[in-house]
Amino acid sequence: MSVSTIDPTTRKVPPYGGFSLTVLSIEIRRMLRNRRTLVFAMVLPAALYFVITGSDEDWAKPVGSGNQAAYILISMALYGAALTAASSGSMVALERALGWSRQLRLTPLHPVAYILTKALVALTMGALAVAVVNVCGFLQGRAEMPLGVWVGSAVLTVFCTLTFAALGVFVGYVVPGENAMQILGPGLALLSFLGGVFWPLTEGSAIWHVATFTPMYGVAEVARSPLTHELPWYAVVNAVAWLAIFVAGAAWRMSKDTARV
Amino acid sequence: MTTSTLTQVAAVRLDGVTKSFGAVEAVRGIDLELQQGEIVAFLGPNGAGKTTTIDMILGLSHPTSGTARVLGLEPRQAIARGLVSAVMQTGGLLKDLTVRETVQYTASLFADTRPVDEVIEDAGISAIADRKVQKCSGGEQQRLRFAMALLSDPALLLLDEPTTGMDVEGRRAFWSAIRRDAEQGRTVLFATHYLEEADLYADRIVLISHGRIVADGTGAEIKALTAGRTVRATLPGADTDALAAIDGVTGVEVRGDAVLVHAKDSDAVARHLLTHTTARDLEITSRGLEDAFISLTGDAR
């Protein structure tokens, strides 16, 4: 009797660990469909920009190679991008709780390809948030800085959002379910106050000393450096250290968690 | 798919597989070989080690000792080639994707898959293809999980309690589809804790208890282990040796004044008790599948 059998040697392994642009585009579409993300990460920062520059009598005061409105613009773009990236990151833990990570483990998708996809989603969404604030600022017309500074600070901002994507993954694992954003939202707002994102801190003040150790301070200094031409060494250390801490925290929680996928 | 009888490799091969979680031994040494095209029920009570064993076949966890091979490959290698799929009972879906997006997403992760639309059509979910997963009923979600599992045309399909929540009609349709695929060489291993379902639909039943295989055979063979009836009577000071000597008696048990005799031929036991002893209050009960199940798995629950 001849029974049909399957010859395993005819089957192929997908290239690049199963990384696919289809998945990337579906993931981005998912994020764009999420109204909460859109409101808090794109509409809110743009609205804040309009409110602050609209009520700030000193908006035209020169700062570095531009003006104060430009300074606020970069800060708000960073705030929006950080929120978006954190919310992208927190979805990793949510997907795990839903059993989706287990489902993916039954496909050829390599864990590194999965993390890469998620990082690209966070970067894309961060870039979008940055673009929204920048377009709003450009249309309003108060922000002034050379084109190179616009582009330079926008690109730096996008890369700084990786810190908050990692924070999102970390918090997502620590706080189960859909509550992660309820902590990340106010948490990031607080960090933004401390980091001098909403208004500049007086250098040397007590709060400034505390602020220099908080996660938003370093990236904010880095993102604004093309405009301010100032980048103290401790800001760079801060930015790199917090990225390392959040990535390590996220990796630690994820590895703790693989015992029972 | 190719036809070959010379180089047929076992769909699943477990050699001396054990798995411990700290001090807890979930799997205590399993040897198992499944041939291609077999439909096998993995039967056992909760906590018997079914899920742990399945996780090792899927490469989701590694055996503490022993080896697991799927179609001659390391489990992860088999997964990477789309040779293995699994359908779990719950979870495993993103609520905010549509049905079609979910299938597209999964399809794009494999080197080769069947066309997305064809799989959606076959699974009977074309009408709800644009619906969000969270708006789908439990049955629709289950059909979606099957569509995802069948995308890569797997050689081995693992199912966890596959027909839970299905009506009789759905159950029948489901199993006839599974059988058709098995004829094409697909091996199906399904976990269940219902002996009845295992008996109805599997070619072979592997009974697992406390991390070991306690029985392995066809439904008829497993049922033979369970054949016979129990005769219960009130008989103080019963002569258990005389009862055990009756033809076909497999066990005698004394509980206070009562005596329980397990036998293939309950009539002979009843005749003996009523004619040669002072036994009264005679009861004859069939030893049912569940009793047998309990005696085989050693769970007095």
Interface residues (C-beta under 8 A of the other chain):
Chain A: S2 V3 S4 T5 I6 D7 P8 T10 R11 K12 V13 P14 P15 G18 S20 T22 V23 I26 R29 R30 R33 N34 E95 L98 G99 W100 R102 Q103 L104 R105 L106 T107 P108 L109 V261
Chain B: M1 T2 T3 S4 T5 T7 Q8 V9 Q36 G37 L58 L60 L71 G72 L73 Q77 A78 I79 A80 R81 G82 L83 V84 S85 A86 M88 T90 G91 G92 L93 L94 K95 D96 L97 E101 Q104 Y105 T106 A107 S108 L109 F110 A111 D112 M148 A155 E183 Q184 G185 R186
